[in-house]
Amino acid sequence: MGDLLNNKAINGWWLFAIISLPMSAWVILEVLATDLSGGAGISEMIGFSVRLAVPFIYLAMAASSFQVLFPGEFGRWWLRNRRYIGLSFATGMAWQGLFIFIMSTVYRGYYAEEVYYFRDELEGSVGYIFLAAMVVTSFNLTRRKLDSKQWKVIQKGGIYFLWGYAFSVYWWNLFYYTDPRPLDFVYYWAGFVAFTLRIAAWGKLRRKAVDRQHPNASASALYRGVGTAMIALGLLAAATGLQWQAAVTAFLTTPAWSATMELWLPFWPLEPFLPLISIGLGTALLSARPDTGVVAATAK
């Protein structure tokens, strides 16, 4: 396995070429098969190109977490090639950006009547700003101009935002609109798993840090019980959005300030992320430090 994963054909720029060239060829073939004489055809290409790109932001999101949870040759290969996986995502999004540009310039009427929605425009614009910054700072020449904190803000902030944008789209497709496609289920759950792995890896590292400082400590029964319940609640909520979305959205946007923020603040009021927040809080309780709910184990 190690020899295969170290083969240059599936590492670095070769891996990028293996992914991005067929992706681009597929987009071109789809362009040739699509009627682009109207806004509807361009809109179809916008959706098609982003569907090709989305798996790679999920893979980039999960790379470091997988290695923490399941250390090994495959995890090291995945983490080593995270940059090239991310650049493959950028390739798909560049195609989408091209089609959005054509839509907004050539078919302005269709765009204004059928596509434009201010918050979507805001989220998409922020996403492209992050993506451009991430691509530019992926190379050593530009990375050297930033300190480690600045670089992490761009890269980590960008990957969280871009993951959140893709994940929330598929959450709404499943739990708000009435005609989800089978691929919506796949992309929703793939995005959910990618972030859940990140939570689990954070919990594992946090627990290890506690164990190093307090080797004979364990979480209190109360924290373990509440933490487990919150994780279970998050998993249940992740699968049952249809049952609670309308009521929760209505409740969260009842205050006038919240309803206003919904128009301006990306992702507000965070409905797609509430199950993951619950899982994250539960994980925090299960990996709590001694001064926040951990008691020393009784020596025997």
N, C-alpha and C positions, 0 to 999 in steps of 0.2 A: 504493500500500500504506500509506504513512504517513497519508494522509487517512482511510482506512478504520479504521486502528488507533487514530486519535485521536478517532473518533466517540464521543460520550458514551454512546451506547447500549450499547457494549461495554467501558466503563471504569467503575471505581469501584463505587458502590452499584448502578448499573444492571446491571453485570455480575453482581454478587452476586444481584440479583433474578432475572436471566435463568437463573441456575443453581439457586438455592435454591427458588424457587417451583415450577418443574416437578418438582424432586426431591421436595418435600413433597407435591405433588399425586399423584405416583406412589406414594409411601408410603401415602397415604390410599386410593387405588384398590386397592392390594394388601391393605390392612386389610379393605376391604369384600369382597374376594374370598377371604379366608382365614377359616377356622374358628378363632375365638379363644376357644372355650369350654374349651380345655384347654391345658396347658403346651406341647404340641408346636406349636400354632399360633403362640404367642408366640415360641417359639424360632425358628421360621421367619422371623418378622418381625425378630428381632434380626439374623439373618444377612442378610436382604434389605436392611435399612437400612445396614448397614456396607458391603455391596457397592456401594451407591450412593455412599458417602462416600470410599472408598479412593482412587479416581483423583485426587482433589483434594489429598490429602496428598502423593502422588507429584509432582503438578504443582508444588506449593509447594516441595517439596524441590529440584526441578531448576531452578527459575527463575533464580537467580543464576548457577548453573553454565553454563546454556545461553548466557547473555549473555557470559560470559567466553570460552567456546569458539567461539561463533558470533555475534559482535557485530553488531547490526543493529536495524532498526525492530521486528521481531517480538520479539526478545529484550528490547528496552526495554519494549514493551507488556506482555509476560509478567511481567517483574520489577516494573513499576509496579503491576500488579494482583495481586501475590502475596498481599497481605493479604486481598483479597476472595475469592481462590481458597481461602485457608486458612479464612476464615469460612464458605465454602460447605461445606467439609469438616466444620466444627463443626456446621452445620445437620444433616447426615446423622447425625453422632454424637449429637446431641441426641435425635433420634428413637430411635436405638439405646438411649440411656440411659433413655428413657421405657419402652421395652419390657423392659429389664432390671429396672427398678423394678417393673413389673407382675408380671414373672416371680417376683421374689424376695419379693414381698408377697402376691400373690394365689395363686400356685401354688408355695408353698414346698416342698411335698413333691416335686414334679417337679424343681424347681431343685436340691434337695439330692441327689436320686438320679441325675438324668440330666445335669445341667449343671455343678454346682459342682466345681471343682478348685482347690485353694488357690493354686497358682502362677499359674493363669489369672486368678484373682480378684485377686491381688497386682498382676500386670502391668496388668490392666484398670483397677484403682483408681489406680495411679500415672499411667497414661495420661490418665484423666479429670481428675486433679489438674493435670497439665501443660496439658491442653486448656483448662480453665477459666482458668488463669493466663495462657495465651497470648491468649485472647479478651479478658480484662479489660485486659491491657496492650497491646492492639492500638489503643486509642484514646488520643488525645493527652492527655486529662484525667488518665488514670492513668499513661501513659508518662512524663509530666513528673515524677512522684513517684519515679522510679527513675533511677539513673545509667546510663550506657551499658553498663557491665559487667553490672549486674544485669539489665537488659533483655535483653542478649544471652544470658545464662545461661538465662533463662526461654524465650525464643523459639527459640534454637538447640538447647538441651537438649530442649525439647518436641518440636520437629520431628524430631530424631533418634530420640527415644524412640517417637513415634507412627508414624514410618516403620518403625522396627524391629519394632514390634508387628504392624503389618499385613503387612510382608514376611515375618516369621517364620511367621505363620499359613499363608501360601500355600506357603512352603518345606516345612513339615511336611505340608501336604495333598498335595504332590507326592512327597515322598521318604520318607514314613513310612506314611501311610494308603494303602490299596489301591484307592480309587475316586475319584481326582481328577476334577473337572469341567473342561471346556475352559476356563472362566473362571479356574480356578486357575492354569493355565499363563500366561494373559494377565497376570494380576495379579502373578504371581511375576516374570516377565521384565520387566514394566513397573517394578516396584520395584527390580529389579536394575539396570536401565538408569539409573533416576533417581539411584541412589547412585554408579554408575560414572561418570556425568557429573560428579558432585561430586568424585570422586577425580581425574579428568582435569583439571578446572578448577584444583584445588589444585596439581597437578603443573605445569600451565602457568604459574601465577603464581609458583610456587617457582622454576621454571627462569628466568623473566624476571628475578627478583630476583638470581639467581646471575649472569646475563649482564650485568646492570648493574654489579655489583661486580667481575666478572672477565670482561670481554668476550672474551678470548682463551682461555677455559677450556672444557674438555669433559670429560664423564664418562669415567672409565677404561674400558677394554675389559672388564675383569672386572665392574665395576658394571653396564655396559650389558648384558652377557650374562646375569648373574644376575637383573637387574631384568626383562629381557624374558622369561626363563624363568619367573619367579614370576607375572608377569601371565598368561602362557599357561597355567600350572598353575591359577591362579584361575579362568580362563574354562572350562577343562576340568572342574574340580571343580564349578562352578556348574551344569553340564549333566548331571552324573553322580552326583548325590546318592544315588540308589538303590544305587549300587555301593559307597559308602563310609560311609553314615550309621551303620549298625548297629555296624560295627567301630570307628569313631571315637568314637561315643558311649560304647561299652563301655570303650574305652581311657581317655577323659577322665574318666569317673566311677569308675574303679577305686579311686583313693584315697578313703578314708572321708570326708575333709573335702570333697572335690569332690561326692560323692554327696549329702552334706548340703546343700551350697550349691545343688544342683539344685532342691531343694525350696523354697528361700527366695529365691534371687537371680534376678531376672528375666532370661530368655534363657540362663542358664547351662546347659551349657558352650559356648554360642555357635556351635553347629554351622551354623546358617543363614548366619552371617557369616564363616565361615572362608575361603571363596573371595574375598570382598571384602577381607578382611585381607591375603591373599596379593597381590591386585592393588594394594592400597594400599602395601604394602612394596616391591613391584616398582617402582611409580611413584616412591617415595621414593629408591630407588637410581638411577633414571634421571635424576632431577632433583637429585642430590646436590651439596652444596657442595664447594669445593676441598679443605677440610680433612677431608672424609668420603668421599673417593674420586674427586675430580675433579683432573685434571692439566692443566697448561697445554698448549695446542696449540703445536706447534713452528712458529715463524715461518719463512716461506720468502722 
